[in-house]
Amino acid sequence: MAEWHRVAATADLSEGALLGVEAAGERIVLARVDGAIYALRDRCSHADFPLHDGELEGTTLECVHHGAQFDVCTGKAK
C-alpha cells in the first residue's frame, strides 16, 4: 500500500512554478501545470543536480546545470 506524505499546501505552488520538497528522506520537485500538480524525483538523471533549480516551460522542465529536459507529466527525459 502506498504511503502519503504531506509536503506542501497547494497554495505554496503557483501555476508554472517549481518547488523542491522532501518526503521520507527523498528529494522531490513539484511542478504545477494547468492546475495539476506533478511530482518527480528532484535529481537530474545526468548528474546529481536538483531539478527544482530548473526552468519550467509548459510541461518541460529543463535542468539549469546542463540543459537536460524532462516532461513533468510523465517524468521521461526528452
Secondary structure, DSSP 8 states (H G I E B T S, - for coil): ---------GGGS-TT-EEEEEETTEEEEEEEETTEEEEEESS-SSSS--GGGSEEETTEEE-TTT--EEETTT--B-
